[in-house]
Amino acid sequence: MSVKIGIALGGGGARGLAHAGILKVLEEEAIPIDCISGASVGAVVGAMYAQNPNADAIIERFKKLFDEGFYDQLGLKYLRQNEAREGSFLHQASRSIKSRIVINLAQSRKALLKELRLSQILSGLIDEGNIEDTKIPLAIVATSLRTGDNVVFKTGDITQAVAASSSIPGFLSPVDLGHDLLTDGGASCPVPVQFLHEMGADVSIGVEICMREFPQLESPNVIEIISRADMITSRNLANMMAETADVAIFPDTRDVHWSEFSRFEELLEAGIESAREKLPEIKKAIQRKKPWYKRLLP
């Protein structure tokens, strides 16, 4: 009887590129993944890997899609945290104007970015098909805006499920299922470890990719204070969920904002380094789950 290994890939926007680095190391070490659960960008990477279990192929697909031209075309650079930290008058005035624009848009729209932009991203990363047809069993987690509960997809259209799971509240429109509105899986279940054992995993790996460093708040406004408090709540919840796994991995994602896909290389390297550090712990967890007679074998 072989030990089944499951991995839960957490949410965090661009920081999810670290997931690809972790999967690459597990492949190199011949540690197979038998089931995957994912929320938000973890659902994106999880779907890619479940369809085609080849980390290098995923990395190349990301590189092709998220070049600087595409990054700017999507308008994501305007969503980054402010690069100017000196608090100059011009900077403060610009920030105030941007905040008012956001408030005005929020009163008349479901999201700041158009749905087409998410469709563009997903079509470049995920192949058409159904979840039940992936090479590795996959669970995609979204959040119900009606009940607040987790909504777990294990069958059905894979692109629609990933779109629901990765619809960042306020920035991307929720997915309308008629009876419900679904939004980012990270809102209710940022690291969906709990579903791995239901899928037959003997050993669970949880990957949490929240920001490690928060930038200094210079004369913060209401939006920035609310946003920071939400980030802290989300990070603490994600940390607790990751720790429920047999092995928890926390890549050093530093101060990377969720929209900074241009920092691909350092995020990839952060994933690689964190996975290598955890290899002894992963191998011990696998060894513990083996039948006693197999533990005696090299």
C-alpha positions in Angstrom: 0.0 0.0 0.0 1.5 3.3 -1.1 1.3 6.5 0.9 -1.0 9.1 -0.7 0.2 12.7 -0.6 -2.1 15.6 -0.9 -1.2 19.3 -1.2 -3.3 22.3 -0.3 -2.3 25.4 -2.3 -3.3 28.7 -0.6 -4.4 32.0 -2.0 -2.4 35.2 -2.5 -2.5 36.4 -6.1 0.9 36.8 -7.7 2.5 35.2 -4.6 1.0 31.9 -5.9 3.9 31.7 -8.3 5.8 30.3 -5.4 3.5 27.2 -5.7 5.2 26.3 -9.0 8.6 26.3 -7.3 7.4 24.0 -4.5 5.9 21.6 -7.1 9.1 21.6 -9.0 11.1 20.5 -6.0 8.7 17.8 -5.1 9.0 16.5 -8.7 12.8 16.5 -8.5 12.7 14.5 -5.3 10.2 12.0 -6.8 7.5 12.9 -4.3 4.3 12.3 -6.1 1.1 14.4 -5.5 -2.0 12.2 -5.4 -4.6 14.9 -4.8 -4.7 18.7 -4.8 -7.0 21.3 -3.1 -6.7 24.9 -4.0 -8.2 28.3 -3.2 -7.8 31.5 -5.3 -4.5 31.4 -7.1 -3.9 28.0 -5.5 -6.9 26.8 -7.5 -5.3 28.2 -10.7 -1.9 26.5 -10.1 -3.7 23.4 -8.7 -5.8 23.1 -11.9 -2.8 23.6 -14.1 -0.8 20.9 -12.3 -3.8 18.5 -12.1 -4.3 18.7 -15.8 -0.6 18.4 -16.6 1.7 17.3 -13.7 4.8 19.0 -15.0 6.1 21.9 -13.0 8.5 23.2 -15.7 5.6 23.3 -18.1 3.6 25.4 -15.6 6.6 27.8 -15.1 7.0 28.3 -18.9 3.3 28.9 -19.3 3.4 31.6 -16.6 6.5 33.2 -18.1 4.8 33.4 -21.5 1.6 34.9 -20.1 2.9 37.3 -17.6 5.5 39.3 -19.5 5.6 43.0 -18.8 3.4 43.9 -21.8 0.6 41.7 -20.7 1.0 42.8 -17.1 0.6 46.5 -18.1 -2.2 45.7 -20.5 -4.3 44.2 -17.7 -3.9 47.4 -15.7 -2.6 45.6 -12.6 0.3 48.0 -12.1 -2.2 50.5 -10.8 -3.3 48.1 -8.1 0.1 47.7 -6.5 0.8 49.2 -3.2 2.2 52.7 -3.5 5.9 52.6 -4.6 6.6 56.1 -3.2 7.1 55.9 0.5 8.4 59.4 1.3 4.9 60.8 1.9 5.5 63.9 -0.3 2.6 66.3 -0.9 2.2 65.2 -4.5 2.1 61.6 -3.4 -0.5 62.2 -0.8 -2.6 64.2 -3.2 -2.4 61.5 -5.8 -3.3 58.8 -3.3 -6.3 60.9 -2.2 -7.6 61.2 -5.7 -7.2 57.5 -6.4 -9.1 56.7 -3.2 -12.0 58.9 -4.3 -12.1 57.3 -7.7 -12.3 53.8 -6.1 -15.1 54.9 -3.8 -17.1 56.3 -6.7 -16.6 53.2 -8.8 -17.6 51.0 -5.9 -21.0 52.5 -5.7 -21.9 51.5 -9.3 -19.9 48.4 -10.1 -19.3 44.9 -8.7 -15.6 45.1 -9.4 -12.8 47.4 -10.4 -11.5 45.1 -13.2 -13.6 43.8 -16.1 -14.5 40.1 -16.2 -12.8 39.8 -19.5 -9.4 40.3 -17.8 -9.8 37.3 -15.6 -11.0 35.3 -18.7 -7.8 36.4 -20.5 -5.6 35.1 -17.7 -7.4 31.8 -17.2 -7.6 30.9 -21.0 -3.8 31.3 -21.1 -3.2 29.0 -18.2 -5.9 26.3 -18.0 -7.1 24.0 -20.7 -10.8 23.5 -21.3 -12.4 20.5 -19.6 -14.0 19.1 -16.5 -12.5 18.8 -13.0 -13.3 15.1 -12.9 -11.1 14.5 -16.0 -7.9 15.9 -14.6 -4.9 13.5 -14.2 -4.7 14.3 -10.4 -7.9 14.5 -8.3 -8.7 18.1 -7.7 -10.9 20.1 -5.3 -11.4 23.8 -6.0 -12.7 26.0 -3.2 -14.9 29.1 -3.6 -16.9 31.2 -1.1 -20.6 31.7 -1.1 -21.6 35.3 -0.6 -25.1 34.2 0.3 -24.2 31.8 3.2 -20.5 32.5 3.8 -19.8 28.8 3.4 -17.1 27.0 1.4 -18.3 25.8 -2.0 -16.1 22.9 -3.1 -16.0 21.8 -6.8 -14.8 18.3 -7.6 -16.7 18.0 -10.8 -17.9 20.3 -13.5 -16.3 23.0 -15.8 -12.8 23.6 -14.5 -12.5 27.1 -15.9 -15.8 28.3 -14.3 -14.8 26.8 -10.9 -11.3 28.4 -11.0 -12.9 31.7 -12.0 -15.2 31.6 -9.0 -12.3 30.6 -6.6 -10.0 33.4 -7.9 -12.5 36.3 -8.1 -10.7 38.7 -5.7 -13.5 40.6 -3.8 -13.8 44.2 -5.0 -11.3 43.7 -7.9 -13.0 40.9 -9.9 -16.7 40.2 -10.2 -18.2 37.3 -8.3 -19.4 34.4 -10.4 -23.2 34.3 -10.6 -24.6 30.7 -10.4 -28.2 32.0 -10.4 -29.0 30.8 -6.8 -25.7 32.2 -5.4 -22.8 34.5 -5.9 -19.4 32.9 -5.5 -16.2 34.8 -4.7 -12.6 34.1 -3.8 -12.0 30.8 -2.0 -9.4 32.6 0.1 -12.2 34.6 1.9 -13.4 31.5 3.7 -10.7 28.9 3.3 -7.3 30.4 2.4 -5.4 27.1 2.7 -7.9 24.3 2.1 -6.1 21.5 4.0 -9.3 20.1 5.4 -10.4 18.6 2.1 -7.3 16.5 1.5 -8.1 13.7 3.9 -11.6 13.5 2.3 -9.8 12.9 -1.0 -7.8 10.0 0.4 -4.6 11.8 1.4 -2.5 10.0 4.1 0.0 12.9 4.3 -1.1 16.5 3.9 1.1 19.5 2.8 -0.3 23.0 3.3 1.2 26.0 1.5 0.5 29.5 2.9 1.6 32.4 0.7 0.6 35.6 2.6 2.7 38.7 2.7 5.5 38.5 5.3 6.3 42.2 5.4 3.8 45.1 5.5 5.0 48.5 4.2 4.9 51.5 6.5 1.6 53.3 6.6 2.3 57.0 6.0 -0.7 59.1 7.0 -3.1 56.2 6.3 -6.7 56.9 5.1 -9.8 54.8 5.8 -9.4 52.5 2.9 -5.8 51.7 3.7 -6.6 51.0 7.4 -9.5 48.7 6.5 -7.3 47.0 3.9 -4.5 46.4 6.3 -6.8 45.0 9.0 -8.3 42.6 6.5 -4.8 41.5 5.4 -3.8 40.8 9.0 -7.0 38.8 9.6 -6.5 36.8 6.4 -2.9 36.1 7.1 -3.6 34.8 10.6 -6.5 32.6 9.4 -4.3 31.2 6.6 -1.5 30.5 9.0 -3.7 28.5 11.3 -5.2 26.5 8.4 -1.7 25.7 7.0 -0.6 24.5 10.5 -3.3 21.8 10.5 -1.4 20.0 7.7 1.2 17.3 8.4 3.7 19.6 6.9 3.2 23.4 6.5 5.3 25.4 4.0 5.6 29.2 4.3 7.6 30.6 1.3 9.3 33.9 2.0 7.0 36.0 -0.1 8.3 39.2 1.6 6.4 42.4 0.7 5.1 41.2 -2.7 1.6 42.6 -3.4 -1.0 40.2 -4.9 -0.9 42.1 -8.2 2.9 42.0 -8.7 3.2 39.2 -11.3 6.3 40.9 -12.6 8.2 39.6 -9.6 8.0 36.0 -11.0 11.6 35.0 -10.5 11.9 35.9 -6.9 8.6 34.2 -6.0 9.6 31.1 -7.9 12.9 31.0 -6.0 11.1 31.6 -2.7 9.0 28.5 -3.4 12.0 26.4 -4.3 13.9 27.4 -1.2 11.0 26.8 1.1 10.3 23.3 -0.3 13.9 22.3 0.0 14.0 23.3 3.6 10.9 21.2 4.3 12.1 18.1 2.4 13.3 16.3 5.6 10.0 16.9 7.3 8.0 15.8 4.3 10.0 12.6 4.0 9.6 11.8 7.7 5.8 12.4 7.5 5.7 9.9 4.5 7.8 7.4 6.4 5.5 7.5 9.4 2.5 6.7 7.3 4.1 3.6 5.7 3.1 0.1 7.0 5.5 -1.0 9.7 7.2 -3.6 7.5 7.9 -1.0 4.7 9.5 1.3 7.2 12.3 -1.2 7.5 13.1 -0.9 3.8 15.6 1.8 2.6 
